[in-house]
Amino acid sequence: MPQDWVKRSLRSVWHPCTQMQHHETVPLIPVSHGRGAWLYDHEGKRYLDAISSWWVNLFGHANPRINAALKDQLDRLEHAMLAGFTHEPVIRLSEQLSELTGRVLGHAFYASDGASAVEIALKMSFHAWRNAGHTDKQEFVCLKGSYHGETIGALAVTDVALFKDAYGPLLRASRVVESPDARNAREGETAQDVARRAAKDVEELFNERAGKIAAIIIEPLVQCATGMAMHDPLYLALVRELCDRHSVHLILDEIAVGCGRTGTFFACEQAGIWPDFLCLSKGISGGYLPLSLVLTRDEVYEAFYSTDIRRGFLHSHSYTGNPLACRAALATLQIFKEDNVLATNRERYARLTRALQPLADHERTRHFRQAGMIWAFDAVEPDAARAATFSRRFFGAALDNELLLRPIGRTVYLMPPYILSDEEMDGLAEHTRKVFESVIAA
Ligand SMILES: *Cc1c(COP(=O)(O)O)cnc(C)c1O
């Protein structure tokens, strides 16, 4: 039976971000059910979901509190259009998110996936400038190694060669500035020095052509998809200041790093700044349902407020503000409060960081790094052919050790849900080390 599911899936399901041919050797796991941090296959084998199912699951699979909220919502209202109608879940969610930003970002615009939130932020920035008479502001700036999603607009501000090169001719050019990735430190430089150097690059660009630039988009603190590149919060404070000085919008893409992932609810809190647009998705619904949104300021909202429909923000999705997804998000925010999650996570990441020390000190690893509930290190694999297959080999070996881990190239990272017990964390560290040893030795 399980073998049958695999065959049927490979015949009819086109899997994302996958060279389907690789499934001739890479396993495809038919998941039967999930419980807590664990996924179970049809043979009863289990896997610790150490990457939160692509960074979305915060409080485990089949979470009783989120399940209960969704069952209750299901009997009230599954969906209604959000143009001309509104409903309690979307109102309460917007209010609570506004509250979490100290009411600086008091207006929430909804969509379903992360890439759509990025599209919205880009369009909204451009249109806000146009409504204010700044019709020349049409360009966007992104960082080296940035990832903001894979639709045409989001891909245009993404700088991951694998995703971008194939579709290059379809994309509008954007300006790419240096990444503040702390691994770029030169001899004797601190992470803050790298941040200052990268901010200088933004300043030079702004000096030259701020009049043409609508916005700069940044993944604050951790550029995740490029390989968990981490930077000092100083960078965000410096860029915020440059944006103010040169009248450029700051878009912070917190799709991966928001919702407590880096230790604070929003990553930008660590820099003591707020953006003009903040994109949220992934963890916001607890990993249950597709939901994304853009939070923005009064000034932006007011730039669209008019009797003229063409000055309004012209954007919609069929499932905008879906009540079930909003209700899952409300249950997720409730858990943050009830369980004091940001504080208990601090104990979690202190423990797991200690447990991972043998990997940090390992002679075949470099740049061990951690930000909140994200850990990463780069494997040293001198042989080019072996380096190219490192990720796939690691993934397979991890599955054999009850772990779901998918390295990005040679970067091994952990991004587990916020519910791991001490035993689960110690086991995760121990198994990760074991898998790593076997993969570099094989
Ligand atoms: C995942 C991600 C996106 C895209 O979200 P999707 O829901 O996959 O479209 C955008 N930005 C960042 C930083 C992400 O990690």
The ligand as an ORCA input file, in Angstrom:
! r2SCAN-3c Opt
* xyz 0 1
  C       8.704     31.451      1.952
  C       9.050     32.856      1.751
  C       8.359     33.654      0.825
  C       7.297     33.110     -0.101
  O       6.214     32.568      0.570
  P       5.296     31.501     -0.208
  O       4.159     31.263      0.700
  O       6.162     30.289     -0.399
  O       4.903     32.119     -1.496
  C       8.704     34.982      0.738
  N       9.663     35.509      1.514
  C      10.348     34.780      2.415
  C      11.388     35.430      3.253
  C      10.079     33.419      2.544
  O      10.797     32.682      3.395
*
